[in-house]
Amino acid sequence: MVDHNESAWLEAALRGDRNAFGKLVQAYQVPVYNLAYRLLGNAADAEDAAQETFLKAFSRLHTYQPDMKFSNWLLSIASHHCIDRLRRRRFVWLSVEDDPSVEWLTGDGEQPDAAALRAEQARELQALINRLEPEYRTPVVLRYWYDLSYKEIAEIMGITEAALKSRLHRARLQLAEMLEAQPGEGHATTATVKEPSRSPRVSRAIAHAPLA
């Protein structure tokens, strides 16, 4: 939850107060990092992207319009930056051994078999996400992990709601085709997610979700 002093920090930051902007960074560093991780599938790249996002945000504060939520403005900068990175290097493939992001799976009282299953499902989900083109990957992440409305996502991506719904529809079709083509559960070999907020089984729900 964002601190209630956000408005004061934002006003001070707009006047050039770096300390106030630092407060905003602290408030939003987790959601910005998590978005970058979902889109890039790599912890080091996500950290770099998050840093670049806040540097760009500070240099562009004069362009911020109050009619847009500040959080969405930040996510817009982050998503566009990540899309640029994806277009430059397409996809990042990681081996399971190099994956640094399974610590969240081993909470107190969880059985090893359950943790292993969740890790495998998480790898499956991120593998599917990584195979989507950037213009399809971004709306899926923003819709199903950030619970943003169609209007908010369209605003963040700079497209119309109609175009957004079309991209989500195509993304779901692609995910459904990928799932149907899989020989069985747990065959993904790419990056897992760092701090997923939903069950890995959301991949199937996304693929078959109605276009409301």
Sequence and secondary structure as in RCSB ss.txt:
>XXXX:A:sequence
MVDHNESAWLEAALRGDRNAFGKLVQAYQVPVYNLAYRLLGNAADAEDAAQETFLKAFSRLHTYQPDMKFSNWLL
SIASHHCIDRLRRRRFVWLSVEDDPSVEWLTGDGEQPDAAALRAEQARELQALINRLEPEYRTPVVLRYWYDLSY
KEIAEIMGITEAALKSRLHRARLQLAEMLEAQPGEGHATTATVKEPSRSPRVSRAIAHAPLA
>XXXX:A:secstr
   TTHHHHHHHHHTT HHHHHHHHHHHHHHHHHHHHHHH  HHHHHHHHHHHHHHHHHTGGG  TTS HHHHHH
HHHHHHHHHHHHHH      GGG    GGG  TT  HHHHHHHHHHHHHHHHHHHHS HHHHHHHHHHHTS   H
HHHHHHHTS HHHHHHHHHHHHHHHHHHHHH SSSS   S   SS SS TTHHHHHHT    
